[in-house]
Amino acid sequence: MDGNSTPRPAAQPANQPAAQPAALPGERRRDRIADLVGRRGFVRTAELAREFRLSEVTIRTDLESLAADGLLSRVHGGALSVDRPAERPFEEESSVSTEAKRAIGVEAASLVRSGDCVVLDVGTTTTQIALALLERHELEGVVVVTNGLTIALALEQAVPRFTVIVSGGTLRPLQHSLVNPLATSVFAGITADLAFIGCTGVHAIHGVTNVNLPETDLKRLMTQTARRSYIVADGSKLGEAHLGVIGPLDTFEALITAGADDASVAELRRAGLDVVAARGATAGGAGEVDAPPCDPAPSRP
């Protein structure tokens, strides 16, 4: 080596792993975590640990610190935004996106055939499905199973043309819904042809979600008990992700929506979800099929 040459760094052995990016300082990391939770509404501890390449213990410590500062709320398994959407009472929710919900109701009701067993989840959009079914005067022998008291009362006038089965359970006055304990027993004992499931979020990555955990558990069971399950949600729910995960997008036959922007619909379709845009056409004209109203559920261990 001559006196003017610059020493070269030693070559890195071929089998030595590449250096990991430097970890963010704690304060900057917590700022980023708070931002993520604020934008997504709910983030799981495991998800943050993967994103920041840290242990879940470290992430939990960060979340506790941020919660102490009032920047997020700690829940089991993750953190919620302090600005997360509050669950609105049924009557208040009924006044929002009424035309879109009515169009969804008509579109969904057009899928029902005479002799079908239909699960109707609680909610203002599924109530519009019930009202649209009442206008399908050619339908006979339809069995509707629901945990929504409002839906059951709306369908009462269709009896005995329809059979209406109300699940048991504990009453939630906010949505006039029945939840656990005891709400699962009816759904666990049938196999339905169709299930129409409401939600508060449909997201390309996070799937179909809901703000209320007790109702989320029941929605998940309803989805599993039907041969074909549809998500019904107006455009305001698209792109949202909330605490309770009902299921990934591929769990569902399709999303029936109205009032959604083209970009949100395109994103969900790219993620593999079939999206049916309801146009508000009048229901009716569906043919009849001979089918038993409800099949006994397969035996469970």
N, C-alpha and C positions, 0 to 999 in steps of 0.2 A: 504494500500500500504506500503510495507516495505521500509526501507531507501535505499536499493540497487537496487530497480526496476527502470526501465526507463519509464517515462511517455509515454503512447501510444497516437498517434494523434487521434483526434476526428473522429469518423466514418462519412463518407460522406453520407448524406441523399440519399435514394434510388432514389428519383425523381429529384435529382440535375443533370443537364447535365454534361457530361464529359468535362474537360477543353479543350479549343481549343489550337492547337499548337501555340507557340509564333510567332508573325509576324516577318518577316525578317526586319532587319534594312534597312532604305531607300536606302542606297548606294548599299548594296548587292541585294536588290530587283530590283533596276534599272539595275544592271549588268545582272541579270537573264532575265529581260524583253528584254534588247538589244540582248542577246544571242538567245532568242526565236524568235524574229523578224528576226534576221539574218538567222536562220536555216529554218524558215517557209516561209520567203519572205513577208508575210502579216499576221498580227494578229489583231483581232477585240478587241476593248476596253472591251466589255462585257465578252469576253472569258478570258481576263487577269484578270478582276475583280473576276470572278469565281475561277480562278486558284489560285490567291493570297488571296482570301477571303477578299477583300477590296471593297470600293465603287468605282464606275466608276469615280467619281470626283477625287479621289486620283490617280487612274491610269492615267487619263488625265494629271494631274500635272506631273507625272513621264514621260509620253510621251513627253510633252512639254520640259522638262528638257533635255531629251535624244536628242530630235530634235535640241535644241539649241547647244548641243555639237557635232552635226553632226553625231550622231550614228544611226539615223533612220530618216525617213520622215513621217510627220503627214499627214494623209488624213482623210476625213470624216468617222467616225466609227472605226478608228483604226490607224495602223502604217505600213509603208512599209520599207523593208530593203533598205539601200542605195545601196546595191549590187544587187537589183532586176533585173531580166532579161529585157533588152531593147527589144522593138518590132523591129524585123528586116524587112527591105523592102521585098516585094514579091520576087523580083529577087534574093536577097541574100538567102532567105529561100528556094527557089527552088533548090539550089545547095546542100542542106543538106539532108542526109538520102534518097537520090533519089530512091534507089532500094527498100527500105522499103515502101516508099510512092507509088511506082508503084504497088507493091504487094497488098497493101491495096486497091488501086483503082480498081484492077481487082476483088478482093474478094467482095468489096462493089457493084460493077456493076453487079456481078452475081446474086444479090438479086432482081434486077429490072425485071419486066415482062411487056410485051406489054400492053398498056392502063394505066400504072401506072402514077400517078402524083408524081413527085420527087422534093423535096426541096434540093438544093445543096448550102450549106453555102460557103462563101468566103474562100480561102486558097489554099496552094500548094498541100495538100493531096486531097482535094475535086476536084481540077483541074485534078488530075490523075484519079478520078472517071469519070469525064466528058470524058477524052480521052479514057478510057476503054469502056464507053458506045458507043462511035463512032465505036468501033470494034465489037459491038453486032449487026451485020447486020440483024439479024432476028427480032429485036425489031421494032415495029410499034406503032404509036399513043402515044408515051411517051410525057408527058408534064413535062418540067424541069422549075422550078421557082428558080431564084437565085438572090443574091445581088452582085455577083462577075462579073465584066466586063470581066475578063480574061476567065472565064467559059463560058459566053455568046458567046464570039467571037470564042472560041474553038468549040462550038456546032453549030455554024452557018452553017457549011457544012452539018449537019444532017437535016436541014429544007428542005422540008416539012415533012420528016419522023418523026421528032420530032417537037414539038412546044416549043419554048424557050421564057419564060416570064421573063423580067428583072424588079426587083422592082425599084420604084422611090427612091429618097433620095438625100442626100448630099454626094459628092464624097470624099473619103479618098484616096489620091494618094498613100500612103504607101503600101496599100494592093489592090488598084484598086477596092475598095468596096464602096457600097452605104449604108449609115446609116441615122438615124434620123437627122432632121425632114423629114417626109413623107415616110420613108422606110418601116414603119409597115403596111401601108394601103393595099398593095397587100397580104401580109401574113395573115393579119387579115380577109381577104375575101375568103380564101380557106380552104379546108380540104384535105391534101395530104396523099398519101399512105405511103411514106417513106420520112424521112429527114436524111441527113448525115451532121453531125455537127463537125466542127473542133474546136480545143482548144489548149491551151498551157500547161494544167496540168490535170492529172487524179490521184486523191489521194483517198486512202481508207477511210479517215476520212473527208476530206474537199470537196470531190466530184469533179465535173468537172468544171474547172475554165479557165479564160482567162486574159491576161494582159491588154487588151484594153476594157474600160467600154462601149463606144458607141456600139461596135460590140457585146459585151456580152449581152446587152439588146435585140438585134435583134436575137441572137442565142437562147435565152430563148423563144422568141415568136415562132421561127421556130420549136423548140422542141414541143411546145404545139399544134401546128397546124397540126401535122402529127399523123397518127395512130400508126406508129412505128418509133422511132427515134434511130439512131445509132451514137455513138461517133467514129470518125476516128482519130487515133493519132499514130505516130510511137513511138518506145520504149523510146526515149529520153524524152517524155512528161510524162511518168508514174512515179508516186511518187512525182510529182511537184504540188504545190498549189500556185495560183496567186490571184490577187486582185478581179477580177470579177467572181462571182459564177453563172455559167450557170444552174446548178441544182445538186441535190444529185445523187448518182449512180443509185438508183432505178427508176430514171426518164427515163432511157434508156433501150432499148431492149438488147443492147450488146455494147461492145467495139470491134472494128476491128483494130488490130494492127499488126505490124511486126517489127523485130529487137529488141524485148523486152527481157530482161533477165527473167529467170524462176521465180526468187524470187519476182519480181515486179508483174508478172502475177498471181502468187499464192496468194499474198497479196490481190489483187483486187477480186479474186474469193472467198477468205474467207470472204470478205466484202459483198458478194452477187451479184457481177457484172459478167455477162456472158462475157467471153473474147474469141474472135475468132482470132486465130493466122493465119494471111494470109501467104500462102506458095508460092504465085506467080504463081499459075496455070493459064492457059489461060482461059479467060471468054468465055461463050457461052453455047449453048445447053439448055438454059432455055426455058421452055414451055411458051405458051401464055395463057392469060386469058382474058375473055371478061369483061371489067370494064370501067366505064366512066373515062375520063382522070382526071377530078377534080370535086369533089362534092361541091356544094355550102356550105359555112360555115353555121353552125346553127345560127339562129338569135340571136343577142346580144342586151341586154337591152340598 
